[in-house]
């Protein structure tokens, strides 16, 4: 199976034929910035922020993760995630305990308060997500996700 071809110059910022409006990272960055601004507004109303929300959502999905797994999933620096996790522990949103198989590893899980907070956040952000996906079909979302995943995988290769 052959690799699909791209129009080289159109997508390369150093090229004379570069087209910003056709450059996916431009749209990803704009979407991410606007999304973060909108989420911050919604989350502030329920005493939450995007960083803590990301950690809490990962824990809601996975039940428990090590701090390094959270950092890997969130594509964030380990020291940053460590600070966020311990701040969340101080707030009673998560528990942190040593791994039963490796005492050097800290395992994080949501508390009952954390689960309650996520439920409140989800109720608060529903309108935002409905607005985000308005007019976008399941097929479009699946194709977009597959393309973004491929691009991320390309960047992960070294």
N, C-alpha and C positions, 0 to 999 in steps of 0.2 A: 504494500500500500504506500503510495507516495504522499509526501508532505504537501499540503496546500501551499501555493505560492502567494506572496503579497507583492504589491507594487512598491518596490524598494524606497524610492525617494519620498513618496507621498507621506510615509510614516516616520521618516528620519528627520528630526529637527535640524540637523546640519545641512540638509539637502536644499537645493534651490527650488525643488518642486514640493517642499513640505507644505502640508495643509493642516493648520491647527484644528480646524473644525472636523477633520477626519482622524484626529489623533486620539485614540481611546483613553490614554492616561489623562488627557485634558478633561474629558467628560467624567471619568472616574473621580478625579480630584475635585471637580466642581460639585458632583453629586455628593461625595463624602463630606465636603465642607458644609454644604447646605443641610444635609442630613444631620450632621453633628450639631449645627446651630439649632435646628428644629428640635432635636432630641434633648439638648441642654435645657431649652425652654420648658419642655414637657416634664423632664425629670426633676428640675428644680422645684416644681410644684409639689413633688412627693419626696423631697429631701434626698435626692439621688443624683448621681452624675454619670456620664457615659462610661467612664473607666470602671466604676463599681458595677454598673449595669451589665457591662460585657462579662465581667468575672461572674456575677450572679447568674446570668443566663447560661454561661458555659456549665456552671455547677448544676443548674436546674436540668440541663440536658444530660450531663454525664454523671450526676449524683455526687461523685467525688473525683478530684484530680489532684495531682501534686502541683506545687507552685510552678515547677518548670514546665509541666504539661499545659498549665493555664497560659504561661508566657508563650509557649510554642503555638497554641491554638489562636491566641490573640495577636500573634506576631508583634510581641512587645518585649522590651528588655526585662530580664529576670529581676534586677534590683527594683525596677518600677513596679512590677507585679507584686513583688514581695511587700513593698510598702503599702500598696493598695489592699492586699489580703490582710495584713496585720491591722490596718485601719478598720477594715470591715469586721475583723474579730473584736476589736475594741468597741465597735458599735453593736455587737451581738448579732450580726448578719451571717457570719460564718464561724465554724469551728476549725481549728488547726491542731492536728495531732500527728505524732510521729508514725511513719509507716510501720506496719507489723513485720514487714520483711527487711526493711532497711531504715534504721533509726536516723540516718542522715537526711532522709526524705520526709518532707512535711506534706501531709494529706489534708486537703481542704474540702469542706462540705457545707451546705447551707443549713442554718438553724431553722427552727419553726418561724422565727421572726423574719429570716431571709426569704423563706418561701412566701410568707405573707406580703413582704415588700415587693417581690417579683409579681405577685398577683395584682397588687395595687398599681405597679408600673405598667403592666400589660393593659389594664383597664384604662389608664391615663393615655397610653400611646396608640390605642386602637385606631382612632380617627386619623392620626398621622400616617400609619401604615396603609390604611385604606386609601388615603390620598396619594401616597407614594406609588401604589400599584394600580391606581385608577387607569383604565383603558389599556392595561398591559395583560396579555393573555398568558395562560400557563405555558404554552409553547414558547412564547417570547422569553419568559423568565427562565425556562429550562435551557434554551439556546444561549442566553446571556450568561447564565451560571457556568455552563460548559466552557464557553469562550474565556470567561474570566479565570476559571480554574486552570485552563491550559496556559494562559499568559502567566499566572502565578507560578505554575509548575516550571515554565521556562526560566523564570527568575530564580527559582530555587536550585536550578542546575548550576553546578560549579565545575 
